[in-house]
Amino acid sequence: PGEAEAGSRQPAADSSKQQQRQQQQQQTGGKVPDQQQGQPPPPPSHQRYVTLVAVTRTPQAHGCPSAFRLRIPKLQGYFTGTGDLLCALLLAWSHRYPDNLAAAVEHAVAGLQGVLQLTAAAAGPQVLASTEERSAALFRAKELRLVQGQQLLLQPEVKVRAEPIGP
């Protein structure tokens, strides 16, 4: 390739940054903070939420969706045991709401989120940000606060509601 041809190409990193900025402008209606002012742009929505989708063929109570999704806000940090806890909570809440899977999932997610928030508050931001260290003290600090969060599991505050999907 000639000099003019090679010099006219944008480096891949610049092109990627430009694409990210365009996506952020679309997501925020064109309002993206300037990084030069010390404000990082907001993360794309897929980095701020986890989407849980559930579909059931089991008959549901009148008006209860058989297919739905929840957009759950992500919490900063890495936690162990969240899948096990969610399954246990879903089993328990399914017993309470046998013909309303959406309500059972909402309550299970609310209980999990409550325990994670309690755990995050107890661990502190520095512990949650640590991804490299593998000490026993670090794992102990990140251990889910199940006993301390019993009330959050038994009477969760449902903040995220199931959104019906499909026909």
C-alpha positions in Angstrom: 0.0 0.0 0.0 1.1 3.5 -0.8 1.7 6.2 1.8 -1.5 8.1 1.1 -3.5 4.9 1.4 -1.9 3.8 4.7 -2.1 7.3 6.2 -5.8 7.6 5.4 -6.9 4.7 7.5 -8.1 5.2 11.1 -6.5 2.9 13.7 -8.8 0.2 14.9 -8.8 1.6 18.5 -10.0 5.1 17.2 -12.7 3.5 15.1 -13.9 1.4 18.1 -14.0 4.5 20.4 -15.9 6.4 17.8 -18.5 3.5 17.5 -18.8 3.4 21.3 -19.5 7.1 21.4 -22.1 6.9 18.7 -23.9 4.0 20.6 -23.8 6.1 23.8 -25.2 9.1 22.0 -28.1 6.9 20.7 -28.8 5.5 24.2 -28.7 8.8 26.0 -30.4 10.9 23.3 -27.2 12.6 22.2 -26.1 13.7 25.7 -22.7 12.0 26.4 -20.5 13.7 29.0 -17.1 14.8 27.7 -14.3 12.6 28.9 -11.9 15.6 28.9 -14.1 17.1 31.7 -13.3 14.1 33.9 -16.7 12.5 33.5 -16.6 9.0 31.9 -19.5 8.2 29.6 -22.3 6.0 31.0 -21.8 2.3 30.4 -24.0 0.7 27.7 -27.3 -0.6 29.2 -26.1 -4.2 28.8 -23.4 -3.5 31.3 -25.8 -1.9 33.9 -28.4 -4.7 33.8 -28.8 -8.4 33.7 -31.8 -9.6 31.8 -33.6 -12.7 33.1 -36.1 -14.4 30.8 -38.5 -17.0 31.9 -41.0 -19.1 30.0 -43.4 -21.7 31.4 -45.9 -24.1 30.0 -47.5 -24.6 33.4 -50.9 -23.0 33.6 -50.7 -19.6 35.3 -53.4 -17.7 37.2 -55.6 -15.5 35.2 -53.6 -12.4 34.0 -50.2 -13.9 34.9 -47.8 -14.0 32.1 -46.3 -17.3 30.9 -43.3 -15.6 29.3 -41.7 -12.6 30.9 -38.4 -10.8 31.5 -36.8 -8.9 34.4 -34.1 -6.2 33.9 -32.1 -6.5 37.1 -29.6 -3.8 38.0 -26.1 -5.1 38.3 -24.2 -4.7 41.5 -20.5 -4.0 41.5 -18.3 -6.9 42.5 -18.0 -10.7 42.2 -20.0 -12.9 44.5 -20.0 -16.7 44.9 -23.1 -18.7 45.5 -25.6 -16.5 43.8 -26.9 -19.2 41.4 -27.5 -21.6 44.3 -29.2 -19.0 46.3 -31.5 -17.9 43.4 -32.5 -21.5 42.8 -33.3 -22.1 46.4 -35.3 -18.9 46.6 -37.1 -19.7 43.4 -38.1 -23.1 44.7 -39.4 -21.6 48.0 -41.3 -18.8 46.3 -42.8 -21.2 43.7 -44.3 -23.1 46.6 -45.9 -19.8 47.8 -47.0 -18.8 44.3 -47.7 -22.1 42.5 -49.6 -20.6 39.6 -47.7 -17.3 39.3 -44.2 -17.9 38.2 -43.7 -14.2 37.6 -44.4 -13.4 41.3 -42.1 -16.2 42.4 -39.2 -15.0 40.3 -39.8 -11.4 41.4 -39.6 -12.4 45.0 -36.6 -14.7 44.5 -34.7 -11.9 42.7 -35.6 -9.4 45.3 -34.3 -11.6 48.1 -31.1 -12.3 46.2 -30.6 -8.5 45.5 -31.2 -7.7 49.2 -28.6 -10.2 50.3 -26.1 -9.0 47.7 -26.6 -5.4 48.7 -26.1 -6.3 52.4 -23.0 -8.3 51.5 -21.6 -5.5 49.3 -22.1 -2.9 52.1 -20.4 -5.2 54.7 -17.4 -5.9 52.4 -16.8 -2.4 51.2 -15.9 -1.0 47.8 -12.2 -1.9 48.0 -12.9 -5.5 48.7 -15.5 -5.7 45.9 -13.1 -4.2 43.4 -10.4 -6.7 44.1 -10.3 -9.4 41.4 -6.7 -10.6 41.6 -6.3 -11.5 45.2 -7.3 -15.0 46.3 -6.8 -14.8 50.1 -9.1 -16.5 52.7 -9.7 -13.0 54.2 -11.0 -11.7 50.9 -13.3 -14.7 50.4 -14.6 -14.3 53.9 -15.3 -10.6 53.3 -17.3 -11.5 50.2 -19.3 -14.3 51.8 -23.0 -13.9 51.3 -24.6 -12.5 54.4 -27.5 -15.0 54.6 -27.9 -15.1 58.4 -27.8 -11.3 58.7 -30.2 -11.0 55.7 -32.8 -13.5 56.8 -35.5 -10.8 56.9 -34.6 -9.8 53.3 -35.1 -13.4 52.2 -38.4 -13.9 54.1 -39.9 -10.5 53.2 -38.1 -9.1 50.2 -38.8 -5.7 48.9 -39.8 -6.3 45.2 -38.3 -3.5 43.2 -38.0 -5.2 39.8 -41.2 -6.3 38.2 -41.7 -8.9 35.5 -42.5 -7.5 32.0 -44.7 -9.8 29.9 -43.1 -10.8 26.5 -44.7 -12.3 23.5 -48.4 -12.6 22.5 
